[in-house]
Amino acid sequence: MKKILIISEHFAPQNTIGAIRPTKLAKYLRLTGKYEISVLAAKKQDVSNDEIRTENWFVNNMYLSKKVDLTKLLNVFVYHIFKKRHTKKKSDFNDFVPVKENERSSFVKFVKYSLDYLSNLIHSNNAKKIINTYSLHETDIVFSTYGPFSSHLIARYLKKKNKKLFWIADFRDPAFNWDTPLLFKRYAKYYAKKICNSADVATAVSQGFLDLIIFPDIPRYVISNGFDPDDITDIEIGPQTKITFSYTGTLYHKKRNLEIFFKVIRELLNDDLIFEENIQINYAGRESLTFLSQIEKYNLNNITKDYGYISRKKALEVQVNSHILLSSSWNTDGSIGVVTGKLLEYMMMGKPVISIISGELPNSAIKEITHKCNLGFCYEEAEGHYYSDLKTYVLDQYNCFIKNGTVIFEANIEEINKYNYKNITSNLERLFPD
C-alpha cells in the first residue's frame, strides 16, 4: 500500500473553503483501498468546525502544526494607527476587517505581505521538525497545495531528503495576481519557478491558473475543484411557496457584485411583470452589510432574508430549499481562470445557476462551464449587451414557477458529473507513478 502525504494549511474539520479540495481528494483516495493517507495541516484556534466535512476517519495519521498568524497584529496596528471607527452592531463584527478596508494603502499592503511571509517561514520550519520526528520523508507520494506558500516549501524540503519521492505541486490559488505588491510579485514568480523546477508534476484548478503560474518545463494538468454529493444526503426539502434566489458565501469586499441581477429584479417589478409576494432573495455569509448595501440600491429589502454567517450544513439547507442559485466572480487582466468553489458546490443541487462576472475580460472560465453544463445563465460585465437576455431568462423562470411550481433546468448531467470529487480524484490518481 503506497503512502501519500497531503500538505495543506486547511483540512477537515476546518470550516474554510480551502479545506474542501484536499479533504475530498483524501477521502476518495482512501476509499480506493490502495493508499495510506497522512495529512500535515495547520492547527487553527479561531476556525470553527464543519459538521459536514468530518471525514477524519479515513486519515490514518494527522500531524498538526500550529500556524502563527502574524497578520492579526496588522489588524490591531491599522485600527489604532488609522483610527478606524465603526458603529456596527456586535453581530455584524465580521464585516469589520480593518486590514481589508485599507488594502488600497500600499504601505499597509506591504506590511501585510511581510508579516504573512514571516509567519509562513515560521510555519514551514516548525513543520520540518515534525517531519523529522515522524519520518514523513519515507512517504511515496506528496501532494502539496498552495496557498499559502509554506505548503510547497515543506514539500520541497521532503523532496530534497528523498529524491525518489513523487511530488505533485498543486495550485489551488495563483501564487500572485494583479493585487500583489511589486516586490512580492517578483518573489512569487521566483517562488513558482523554484517549486515547478523541483516538483515532478504541477496541477491547478483551471487552465487560466496553469497559464499564469506554471512554467512550461514541467508536466502540468488541470485538476479542478468539485463537489461531493455525500454532503447533502440527509438535508430535507421544506415547503416552497415563492421562487427563491439564494447567494451563500463571501463577496470579497465588493469584488463580487450582484447589482446587475438586482437591477433586473427591480425593473421587472416596476413593469408589473413579476410581483414581490412571489419572490424571495436569500443571503448567507460574513458580508451581510456589503450584500444589503447592494440590495438597498434597488429597494429590495422587503423580499430579502439575511441569514448572516451560518454553518456549512445550514448554508447547504438554504441552497437545497432554493430554486435558483446566485454566483459571482471576476475575470480581469492578471486574474483569469477563476472558478469559485461555490459554483461547483451549486452543481450538486440540481438547480439553475445565475452567474455574474465582473471585469473587463469576456469568455470567463465560469461562462465556459455554464455553457458546457447548461447550468443556467452567465452574465459578463465585459459583454453588457446581454443584459436583455438575462432579464428574459429571469422572467421566463418566474413565469414557469408561477405556472408549474418549478423552474426550467435541463442540465448536461454527464458534463456536471465530471466535477464530482470521485471522478476528479480518479484524474489525480492517473498522475501517480506505477
C-alpha positions as CSV (number, residue, x, y, z in Angstrom):
1,M,0.0,0.0,0.0
2,K,1.5,3.3,-1.1
3,K,1.9,6.1,1.4
4,I,0.5,9.5,0.5
5,L,1.2,12.7,2.5
6,I,-1.1,15.7,1.9
7,I,0.4,19.0,2.9
8,S,-2.3,21.7,3.2
9,E,-2.8,24.5,5.6
10,H,-6.6,23.8,5.5
11,F,-8.2,20.5,6.1
12,A,-11.3,18.9,7.7
13,P,-12.8,19.7,10.1
14,Q,-11.9,23.3,9.5
15,N,-14.9,25.3,8.2
16,T,-13.0,27.0,5.5
17,I,-13.4,26.9,1.7
18,G,-9.7,25.9,1.4
19,A,-10.3,22.7,3.3
20,I,-12.7,21.2,0.8
21,R,-10.3,20.3,-2.0
22,P,-7.6,18.5,0.0
23,T,-10.2,16.8,2.2
24,K,-12.3,15.4,-0.6
25,L,-9.3,14.2,-2.6
26,A,-8.0,12.5,0.5
27,K,-11.4,10.9,1.1
28,Y,-11.7,9.4,-2.3
29,L,-8.1,8.3,-2.5
30,R,-8.5,6.5,0.8
31,L,-11.8,4.8,-0.3
32,T,-9.9,3.1,-3.2
33,G,-8.2,1.0,-0.5
34,K,-4.8,1.4,-2.2
35,Y,-3.3,4.2,-0.2
36,E,-2.4,5.1,3.4
37,I,-3.1,8.8,3.8
38,S,-1.4,11.2,6.2
39,V,-2.0,14.9,6.5
40,L,0.2,17.8,7.6
41,A,-2.1,20.8,8.3
42,A,-2.0,24.0,10.3
43,K,-3.8,23.9,13.6
44,K,-6.1,26.9,13.8
45,Q,-7.6,28.0,17.1
46,D,-10.0,30.6,15.6
47,V,-11.7,28.5,12.9
48,S,-15.0,26.7,13.6
49,N,-15.5,23.1,12.7
50,D,-17.6,22.0,9.8
51,E,-20.1,19.3,10.8
52,I,-20.4,18.2,7.1
53,R,-16.7,17.6,6.5
54,T,-15.8,15.3,9.4
55,E,-14.2,12.5,7.3
56,N,-11.2,12.3,9.7
57,W,-11.8,8.6,10.0
58,F,-10.2,7.9,6.6
59,V,-6.9,9.6,7.5
60,N,-4.6,7.2,9.4
61,N,-2.4,9.9,10.9
62,M,-2.8,13.6,11.1
63,Y,0.2,15.6,12.1
64,L,-0.9,19.1,13.1
65,S,1.5,22.1,13.4
66,K,0.3,25.4,14.8
67,K,0.2,28.3,12.4
68,V,1.4,31.6,13.8
69,D,-0.9,34.2,12.2
70,L,1.1,37.4,12.4
71,T,-1.4,39.3,10.2
72,K,-3.6,39.6,13.3
73,L,-1.1,42.1,14.5
74,L,-1.7,44.2,11.4
75,N,-5.4,44.4,12.2
76,V,-4.6,45.9,15.6
77,F,-1.9,48.1,14.0
78,V,-4.2,49.5,11.3
79,Y,-7.1,50.0,13.8
80,H,-5.0,52.2,16.1
81,I,-2.8,54.0,13.6
82,F,-5.5,54.8,11.2
83,K,-8.1,55.4,13.9
84,K,-10.7,53.3,12.1
85,R,-14.1,53.6,13.9
86,H,-17.3,51.8,13.3
87,T,-20.8,51.8,14.6
88,K,-21.8,48.3,13.7
89,K,-23.7,46.0,16.0
90,K,-21.7,43.3,17.6
91,S,-23.4,40.7,15.4
92,D,-22.0,42.5,12.4
93,F,-18.4,42.5,13.5
94,N,-17.3,40.1,10.8
95,D,-18.0,42.8,8.3
96,F,-15.4,45.0,10.0
97,V,-11.9,43.9,8.8
98,P,-9.5,46.8,9.2
99,V,-6.8,45.2,7.0
100,K,-9.0,44.7,4.0
101,E,-10.7,48.1,4.3
102,N,-7.2,49.6,4.0
103,E,-5.7,47.3,1.4
104,R,-5.5,50.2,-1.1
105,S,-2.8,51.7,1.1
106,S,0.5,50.4,-0.4
107,F,2.2,50.6,3.0
108,V,-0.5,48.5,4.7
109,K,-0.4,46.0,1.9
110,F,3.4,45.8,2.1
111,V,3.3,45.2,5.9
112,K,0.5,42.6,5.5
113,Y,2.6,40.6,2.9
114,S,5.7,40.9,5.0
115,L,4.0,39.5,8.1
116,D,2.4,36.7,6.1
117,Y,5.8,35.9,4.6
118,L,7.4,35.7,8.1
119,S,4.5,33.6,9.5
120,N,4.9,31.1,6.6
121,L,8.6,30.8,7.2
122,I,8.0,30.0,10.9
123,H,5.3,27.5,10.0
124,S,7.5,25.7,7.4
125,N,10.4,25.5,9.9
126,N,8.0,24.0,12.6
127,A,6.7,21.5,10.1
128,K,10.3,20.4,9.3
129,K,10.7,19.4,13.0
130,I,7.5,17.3,12.8
131,I,8.7,15.7,9.5
132,N,11.9,14.6,11.1
133,T,10.2,13.3,14.3
134,Y,7.7,11.1,12.4
135,S,9.9,10.1,9.4
136,L,7.5,11.6,6.9
137,H,10.2,11.6,4.3
138,E,9.5,7.9,3.9
139,T,6.3,8.8,2.0
140,D,5.9,7.6,-1.6
141,I,3.8,10.5,-2.9
142,V,3.4,14.0,-1.6
143,F,0.5,16.3,-2.7
144,S,1.1,19.8,-1.5
145,T,-1.4,22.6,-2.3
146,Y,-0.9,26.3,-2.4
147,G,-1.7,28.7,-0.7
148,P,0.0,29.6,1.5
149,F,3.5,29.2,0.1
150,S,4.7,27.3,3.1
151,S,2.9,24.1,1.9
152,H,5.2,23.9,-1.2
153,L,8.3,24.8,0.9
154,I,7.6,21.9,3.2
155,A,7.2,19.6,0.2
156,R,10.4,20.8,-1.4
157,Y,12.2,20.0,1.9
158,L,10.9,16.5,1.7
159,K,11.8,16.1,-1.9
160,K,15.4,17.1,-1.1
161,K,15.5,14.5,1.7
162,N,14.1,11.7,-0.6
163,K,14.8,12.1,-4.3
164,K,12.6,9.0,-5.1
165,L,9.5,10.7,-3.6
166,F,6.9,11.7,-6.2
167,W,5.8,15.3,-5.6
168,I,2.7,16.9,-7.1
169,A,2.7,20.7,-6.5
170,D,-0.9,21.8,-6.6
171,F,-2.0,25.4,-7.1
172,R,-5.5,25.9,-5.6
173,D,-4.8,29.6,-5.8
174,P,-2.3,31.5,-8.1
175,A,0.9,32.5,-6.4
176,F,0.4,36.1,-7.5
177,N,-2.2,38.3,-9.2
178,W,-2.8,41.9,-10.1
179,D,-3.2,42.9,-6.5
180,T,0.2,41.6,-5.3
181,P,2.7,44.3,-4.4
182,L,5.6,44.5,-6.9
183,L,8.3,43.3,-4.6
184,F,6.3,40.3,-3.5
185,K,5.2,39.6,-7.1
186,R,8.8,39.3,-8.1
187,Y,9.4,36.8,-5.2
188,A,6.2,34.9,-6.1
189,K,7.4,34.4,-9.7
190,Y,10.7,33.2,-8.4
191,Y,9.0,31.0,-5.9
192,A,6.7,29.4,-8.5
193,K,9.6,28.8,-10.8
194,K,11.6,27.2,-8.0
195,I,8.7,25.0,-7.0
196,C,8.0,23.8,-10.5
197,N,11.6,23.1,-11.2
198,S,11.7,20.8,-8.1
199,A,8.3,19.0,-8.4
200,D,7.5,16.1,-10.6
201,V,4.1,17.3,-11.7
202,A,2.2,20.6,-11.3
203,T,-1.6,20.9,-11.1
204,A,-4.0,23.8,-10.9
205,V,-7.8,24.2,-10.7
206,S,-8.1,25.8,-14.1
207,Q,-6.2,26.3,-17.3
208,G,-6.1,30.0,-16.6
209,F,-4.2,29.3,-13.4
210,L,-1.8,27.0,-15.2
211,D,-1.1,29.6,-17.8
212,L,-0.5,32.3,-15.1
213,I,1.6,30.5,-12.5
214,I,3.1,27.3,-14.0
215,F,6.3,27.3,-16.1
216,P,6.3,25.0,-19.2
217,D,9.3,22.8,-18.3
218,I,7.2,20.5,-16.0
219,P,4.3,18.2,-16.8
220,R,1.2,20.2,-15.8
221,Y,-2.5,19.3,-15.6
222,V,-5.8,20.8,-14.7
223,I,-7.3,19.1,-11.6
224,S,-10.4,21.1,-11.0
225,N,-12.3,21.7,-7.8
226,G,-15.6,19.9,-7.5
227,F,-18.5,18.7,-5.3
228,D,-19.3,15.7,-3.1
229,P,-22.9,14.5,-3.3
230,D,-22.5,12.9,0.1
231,D,-22.7,16.4,1.7
232,I,-26.4,16.7,1.0
233,T,-27.7,13.2,1.5
234,D,-29.6,14.0,4.8
235,I,-30.9,17.5,4.0
236,E,-34.7,17.8,3.8
237,I,-36.7,20.0,1.4
238,G,-39.3,22.2,3.1
239,P,-42.4,23.9,1.6
240,Q,-41.6,26.3,-1.2
241,T,-44.3,28.9,-1.9
242,K,-42.1,31.6,-3.5
243,I,-39.5,31.5,-6.2
244,T,-36.3,31.7,-4.2
245,F,-32.9,33.1,-5.3
246,S,-30.0,32.4,-2.9
247,Y,-26.4,33.5,-2.6
248,T,-24.3,31.8,0.0
249,G,-20.7,32.8,0.6
250,T,-18.4,35.8,0.6
251,L,-18.3,38.8,-1.7
252,Y,-14.6,39.6,-1.2
253,H,-15.3,43.2,-0.3
254,K,-17.3,44.1,-3.4
255,K,-15.1,42.2,-5.9
256,R,-18.1,40.0,-6.4
257,N,-21.0,42.2,-7.3
258,L,-24.6,41.1,-7.8
259,E,-26.1,44.6,-8.6
260,I,-26.9,43.8,-12.2
261,F,-29.2,41.0,-11.1
262,F,-30.9,43.2,-8.5
263,K,-31.4,45.8,-11.2
264,V,-33.2,43.2,-13.4
265,I,-35.5,42.3,-10.5
266,R,-36.3,45.9,-9.8
267,E,-37.1,46.7,-13.4
268,L,-39.3,43.6,-13.7
269,L,-41.1,44.7,-10.5
270,N,-41.6,48.2,-11.8
271,D,-43.1,46.9,-15.0
272,D,-45.5,44.7,-13.1
273,L,-44.1,41.6,-14.8
274,I,-43.2,40.0,-11.5
275,F,-44.6,40.6,-8.0
276,E,-43.0,40.9,-4.6
277,E,-45.3,38.4,-2.9
278,N,-43.9,35.6,-5.1
279,I,-40.2,36.3,-4.7
280,Q,-37.6,35.6,-2.0
281,I,-33.9,36.6,-2.1
282,N,-31.6,34.9,0.5
283,Y,-28.1,35.8,1.6
284,A,-25.8,33.7,3.9
285,G,-22.3,34.7,4.7
286,R,-19.9,37.0,6.5
287,E,-20.5,40.1,4.5
288,S,-24.2,41.0,5.2
289,L,-23.6,44.7,5.1
290,T,-22.0,44.6,1.7
291,F,-24.8,42.4,0.3
292,L,-27.5,44.5,1.9
293,S,-25.9,47.7,0.6
294,Q,-26.3,46.3,-3.0
295,I,-29.9,45.3,-2.2
296,E,-30.8,48.7,-0.8
297,K,-29.9,50.5,-4.1
298,Y,-32.8,48.8,-5.7
299,N,-35.2,48.9,-2.8
300,L,-35.4,45.1,-2.5
301,N,-35.2,44.8,1.3
302,N,-38.8,43.7,1.6
303,I,-38.1,40.5,-0.3
304,T,-34.6,39.8,1.2
305,K,-33.7,37.5,4.0
306,D,-30.2,37.8,5.6
307,Y,-29.1,34.6,7.4
308,G,-25.7,36.1,8.3
309,Y,-22.8,33.8,8.9
310,I,-24.1,30.2,9.4
311,S,-22.7,26.7,9.4
312,R,-22.0,25.0,6.1
313,K,-24.8,22.5,6.8
314,K,-27.3,25.3,7.2
315,A,-25.9,27.0,4.1
316,L,-26.5,23.8,2.2
317,E,-30.0,23.7,3.5
318,V,-30.6,27.2,2.2
319,Q,-29.3,26.1,-1.2
320,V,-31.4,22.9,-1.3
321,N,-34.5,24.9,-0.5
322,S,-33.9,27.5,-3.2
323,H,-35.0,27.4,-6.9
324,I,-32.2,29.4,-8.5
325,L,-28.7,29.9,-7.0
326,L,-26.6,33.1,-7.5
327,S,-22.9,33.1,-8.2
328,S,-20.5,35.9,-8.7
329,S,-16.8,36.2,-9.7
330,W,-14.4,38.3,-11.8
331,N,-12.3,37.9,-15.0
332,T,-9.6,40.6,-15.3
333,D,-6.1,41.1,-16.6
334,G,-3.8,39.2,-14.1
335,S,-6.7,37.3,-12.6
336,I,-8.1,34.9,-15.1
337,G,-9.4,31.3,-14.8
338,V,-11.2,31.9,-11.5
339,V,-13.7,29.2,-10.9
340,T,-15.4,29.7,-7.5
341,G,-15.7,26.7,-5.3
342,K,-19.3,27.9,-4.6
343,L,-20.3,27.4,-8.2
344,L,-19.0,23.8,-8.1
345,E,-20.9,23.2,-4.9
346,Y,-24.0,24.5,-6.5
347,M,-23.7,21.9,-9.2
348,M,-24.8,19.1,-7.0
349,M,-28.1,20.9,-6.1
350,G,-29.7,20.1,-9.4
351,K,-30.8,23.8,-9.8
352,P,-30.1,26.5,-12.3
353,V,-27.4,29.0,-11.5
354,I,-27.2,32.7,-12.5
355,S,-23.5,33.8,-12.5
356,I,-22.5,37.5,-12.6
357,I,-18.9,38.1,-13.7
358,S,-17.3,41.5,-13.3
359,G,-14.1,42.7,-15.1
360,E,-13.0,43.8,-18.5
361,L,-12.4,40.4,-20.0
362,P,-15.1,38.2,-21.7
363,N,-15.2,34.5,-22.0
364,S,-14.5,33.6,-18.4
365,A,-13.9,30.0,-17.2
366,I,-17.3,30.2,-15.4
367,K,-19.1,31.1,-18.6
368,E,-17.5,28.1,-20.4
369,I,-18.6,25.8,-17.6
370,T,-22.1,27.3,-17.6
371,H,-22.5,26.6,-21.3
372,K,-20.9,23.1,-21.3
373,C,-23.1,22.0,-18.4
374,N,-26.1,24.1,-19.4
375,L,-26.2,25.3,-15.8
376,G,-28.2,28.4,-16.3
377,F,-27.2,31.9,-17.3
378,C,-23.8,33.6,-17.1
379,Y,-23.7,37.4,-17.5
380,E,-20.4,39.1,-18.0
381,E,-19.8,42.8,-17.4
382,A,-17.5,42.8,-20.4
383,E,-20.4,41.9,-22.6
384,G,-23.1,44.1,-21.2
385,H,-25.3,43.8,-24.4
386,Y,-26.6,40.5,-23.0
387,Y,-28.4,42.4,-20.2
388,S,-31.8,42.0,-22.0
389,D,-31.1,38.2,-22.3
390,L,-30.6,38.0,-18.6
391,K,-33.8,39.9,-18.0
392,T,-35.7,37.5,-20.3
393,Y,-34.1,34.5,-18.5
394,V,-35.2,35.6,-15.1
395,L,-38.8,36.4,-16.3
396,D,-39.1,33.0,-18.0
397,Q,-38.1,31.3,-14.8
398,Y,-40.5,33.3,-12.8
399,N,-43.4,32.6,-15.2
400,C,-42.6,28.9,-15.2
401,F,-42.6,28.8,-11.4
402,I,-46.0,30.7,-11.2
403,K,-47.5,28.3,-13.7
404,N,-45.9,24.9,-12.7
405,G,-44.3,25.4,-9.2
406,T,-40.9,24.6,-10.7
407,V,-38.2,26.2,-12.7
408,I,-36.5,25.3,-16.0
409,F,-33.4,23.2,-15.6
410,E,-32.1,21.0,-18.4
411,A,-28.5,20.5,-17.4
412,N,-25.9,18.3,-19.1
413,I,-25.6,15.7,-16.3
414,E,-22.7,13.9,-17.9
415,E,-20.7,17.1,-18.0
416,I,-21.7,18.0,-14.5
417,N,-20.5,14.6,-13.2
418,K,-17.0,15.4,-14.3
419,Y,-16.9,17.7,-11.3
420,N,-17.9,15.0,-8.8
421,Y,-14.9,14.7,-6.5
422,K,-14.9,10.9,-7.0
423,N,-14.2,11.4,-10.7
424,I,-11.7,14.3,-10.1
425,T,-9.8,12.0,-7.7
426,S,-9.6,9.4,-10.5
427,N,-8.0,12.0,-12.7
428,L,-5.5,12.8,-10.0
429,E,-4.7,9.2,-9.5
430,R,-3.7,8.8,-13.1
431,L,-0.8,11.1,-12.5
432,F,0.7,8.8,-9.9
433,P,3.7,6.7,-10.9
434,D,3.2,2.9,-11.4
